[in-house]
Amino acid sequence: MKRIIVGMAFAAFLFGSPAFSAAAGTQSESRGTSSANALVKLSHLTGTVLMVSPDDFAFNPETAGSNAFQHKLKDTKSVTEQAMDQFDSMVSKLEENGIHVIRLPSRKDIRTPDAVFPNNWFSTHQAADGGTILVIYPMLTPNRRAEIRVDLVTEFLKKNGFEVNAVVDLSNFTTKDIYLEGTGSMVLDRVNKVAFGSLSPRTDLKVLNTFCSLLGYRPVAFNTYDQKGKLIYHTNVIMSVGDDFAVIAADNIKDEKEKAFVLQELKKLGKKIIRISPEQVDNMCGNILELKSEDGENIIVMSNTAFDHFTDEQKTELGKSGRILPMDIHTIEKVGGGSARCMLGEVF
């Protein structure tokens, strides 16, 4: 696999092109570059998120083999209705607290039971010219790849004031049977440009390194295991990096050298470290996200399940960084195996 490393031209504008397929190593529709000096100040937090409604939500057998958090319930119709109700309530609660939500429907022409977790197939990043870079990711299973709708996301982002002027398409890595599922596979420090990645069948080191080369990030790769000794499928299950804090399940990193290395990296970034236990991982305490409201308030979004399993001391420490905003998404968590963070596609 060719590793594509981009030099200073990328700091001005991604390859001077609106699209680049890293796996294929091809480039199209060349256009002029902007000045490399026109850099914008990077932000770690956003007040805008993209969410996809769970119109066809159900247990996904294609992903269950690598996601130990999924559980199949009997009443499929009730599950979908509950998921829609919980989704609608979450959207309303976010908007009531000053977070702008861009809402997309699920596809009507094909089943996409996990569409409510869009952060796995796309991420957005601030471009040097002030525009938006859209990154598309290689997904492990076919029915999750079906969620990818670049044109629709680009259209909705534009309607909401975000002009996508570059697309980095990593999805062709699926032809090599290697994957990187967005900000599920990676937990990013967007200001210091560090990408934490817990390696698994859904998080491949080669693709992680390619992302980092293209976007100017530094990779920090390691391995985490659940209480049954199975690789944890996504990094955002065991850690979250906020503006000034990091929640991490360090004890799920079994290699002591790796554990010390990751903790040291977080300390170097100046993060207040809040360690959670493997039991708290099982209850989604790692799957949280810090946002910034329209009033400039830092808000830490998590599920009711996570909130109930953080200790009072941990809640106090988190509360020093932002206001905790819990959400009732118990059906989505139980059946889908993802939580609040997975439902939020950050928009920059």
N, C-alpha and C positions, 0 to 999 in steps of 0.2 A: 504493500500500500504506500503510495507516494505521500509524503508529508508536505503540505503546501505551507510555506512560510511567506508572509507578506511583509514588505519593508515599509518605509516611511510614507510611501504613496497612499497606503491605506488610511493613515491618520488624517489625510485630507478628504478622501472619498474612496469608498470601497472599490478598488480596481478601476475606478472610473466607469463602472458598469452597474446597471440596475440588477443584474443577476449573476451569480457565480455558483457553479456546481463543483464542490470540493472533491467529492469522490471521483467524479469523471475527469477532473482537472481541466474543465472547459470553461470558456468564457464567451459571452455573447453581447451584442448590442453595445459596443463600446461608445463611451461618451467622454467629454472633457472632465478633468479633475478640478476640484476646488483648491484654494490655497491651504497648505498644511498649517498655516498660522491661525486659521479661522476655527480654533478649537473652542468647544463649549465646556462649561464647568459640569462635571459629571455629578449626578445625583444617585444616591443609593435607594431612596424611597420615591414612590410615585403616589399620586392621588387618583389615578385612573386604572381600572382593571377591565379586562375583557372576560366575560363569562358565557358559557354555552349551556342552554337549558337542556335538562335530561329528558327530552320528549320520548326517548326510547330506552330509558334506563332499565337495566336488568343485570343479573349476574353474568359475567363474561367468562365463559369456559376457556377461551383462547389465552387469557392472561392469568388464569388461576394457578397455573403450574409454577409461575415465578413470583406470585404475590400471595404470601401466606396470610395477608390481612383480609382477603375476600371470604365471604360466607354466603352460601346459597340459601335463600328463603323460599318457602313453598308458594306463596300467593304472589305471582308475578305481577298481576294487574295492580294489586294493592301497593306493591313495591314501587312501581312507576308513579302512581298517584302520590304516594308519600314523598318520593324524591322531588317531584315537581313542587309540592307544597313547601318542602324544606328549602328548595332552591329559591322560590319566589320570596319567601320570608327573609332569606339571607340577602338577596338583592335589595329588598326594601330597607333592611336594617343598615346595610352599608351606605345606601343613599341618604338615609336619615342622619347618618353620622359623617356626612361630608365627603364620601368617596363616590367618584363618578364611575358608573358601571355601563360599559358597552355590552349589550346583550345580543347574542346570536342564537338562532334556533338550531336544533340538530338537523341533520340531513333527513329528507323525507323519502329518498329513493333507495336507501340502503340502511341496514341496521348498524347503529353505532352505539352500543350500550354504555360505553365509557366516555361519551362525548362531553360529559360534565367536567372532565379533567383536561382542559385544553392546554395547560402549561407544559404538557409532555410533548406536544408537536410543534409549538412555536415559542419564540421569545422575541422581545423587541429591545433595541438598544439605541442610545443617543448617538447620532452621527456627528462628525466633526463640523458639518455645515448647519447643524441644528435640526436636521431632519431625523427620520426614523429608519433604522436598519431592522429588517425582519429576518429572523433565522428560522429555517425549517429543519426538522430533525428526523432521523431514521428511527422508526418505531418497530418494536419486536414483532407484533402480530398484525396480520392483514386487516382485521376489522378496526384496529386502531389507526392504521395508515389511511383508512378510508375517511377519517375525520379531517384530514388535511384539505383546507380550502383557501388557498393563497389569495385568489381573486376576491373572495367574499370578505376575508379579513382586511385586505388592503382597502376595499371599498368602505367598510364600516369605520376603519381607522381614519380615513380621509374625511368622512362625514363628521367626525368628532375632532377634527383639527390636527390630526397626525398624518403627515405626508410621508409615505414610504418611498424612499428614493434608492433603496438598495435591498436586494434579497440574497441572502446566503443560503443556498440549498444543499443541505447535507444528506438529503433523503436517499440518494443513490447508494449510500453505504449499505443499504439493505441487500443489495445484490452481492455483497461480500459477507452477508450474515453477521454483521457487526452493527451495534446500535448505540444511540445516545438519546435518551428521552427527555430532552429539554431541561427545564429547571426542576424536574423530578430527579433526573440523573445528576444534576449539578446544583450546588448551592453557591451563589455568586456573591462576592463583595464587589459591587459595581464601581465603587470609587477607587479602591486599591487594585482592581482588576485581578482578583484571585478567584479561581474556580475550584471548589472542593468537590471531589467525585469519589463516591464509594463504588468500587468496581463490582459488577454483577453481570448476569446475562443481558441486562438492559443498559449497561453502562460500560462501554468498551474503551480501553485506554487509548487506542489509536484515534478514535473519533473524538475523544476528549482533547487529545493533543492537537488535533486539527482545528477544532473550535477555538482553542486558546491561541493558536498561531494566527488564525484569521481575525479574531476579535481583539487581539492584544492582551490576552489574559495569561496568568501563570497558573499551571495546574498543580493541585495538591491531591494526589490519588492515594487511596488506602482501601482496606477491606473491612466490612462489618458483618456480623453474624447475629441471627436472632437466637432465642433461647433454646431452639432445637438444633442449632449448629448450621442453619441454612443461610446462605448469603442474603442479605437484605436487599430488596429489589431496587429501591430508590434512596438516594442520599437525603432527600428532603423528609424522609421518615425519621431520620436519626439526628438531624441538625437543622438549625435555622440561624441565619446571620442577619442581625438587625443593624441599625445605625451605630450603636455603641455596645451591643451585647451579642453573645452567641449562645444559643442553647445547643447542647451536644450530649449524645449518649456515648461518652468516651469508653464506658465499659463494654460496649458492643464491638469495639475495636480490640480484637484479641491479641494481636501482636503488640507487645509493649513498646517496641521502637516506633512503630507506626503511630500508636496512641500518643506517645510523647512528642512526636514530630507534629501531629495535627494540633495538639494543644499549644505547642510553642508557636505555630503559625498564627493561631488565633490571638495569642498574647502579643505577638509582633504587630498585629493589626490594631492593637489597642482595644480589643473587645473584652467586656466584662463577661466572664464565662459562667454559665449556669448549667451545671451538669444534671442530666436526667438519667434515670435508671432504665434497664431493659424492660421492666414492667411498665414504666411510663411511656416508653416507645410503643408498646403494644396498645396503649390508650391514646396515641396520636399527639403526645406532648411535643414531639419534634416537628410536627407538620403545622407550623404556624407561620404567619407572615406579618411583617410590620409595614404599614402604609402611612401616608400623610394626608390628612383631611384638607379640604379647601380652606379651612381656617388656620392651617399650619400645625395642627395637633398630630402628634405621632400616635397611631392606633395599631395595636397588636391583635390581629384577627386569629381566632382559634375556635375549635369546636367546644361544645358543652362538655363532651367527654374529656378533652384535654384539660379544660379548666378545672373539672372536678378531680383530676389526678395530679395537678400541680400542687405542691405543698404550699402552705400559707407563706412560708419564707420565700419560696421561689416566686410566688405571685407578687410579693412585695418588691422583690428585686426587679422583676419585669415591669412593674408599675412605675418604677423610677425612670424607665426609658420611654414608656408610652402607656396609654389607656388601653386596658384589656377589653376586647369586644368578643364575647363568646357567641357561638351560633349553634342552633339545634339542627344538626345534619346527621342524626344517628343512623338513619336508613342508608343514606349515601355512603357513610363510613363503613357500615357493616357489610353491605353487599358489594360496593365498589372497591373497598380496600384502600381508599384515599380519603383525605380530610380537607380541611379548610384551605390550606395552602394550595393543594392540587387543583382546586376549583378556580383559582385566581391567576389569570394571565396578565402579568404586569405590563403596562403600556408606558413607554418612554418616547 
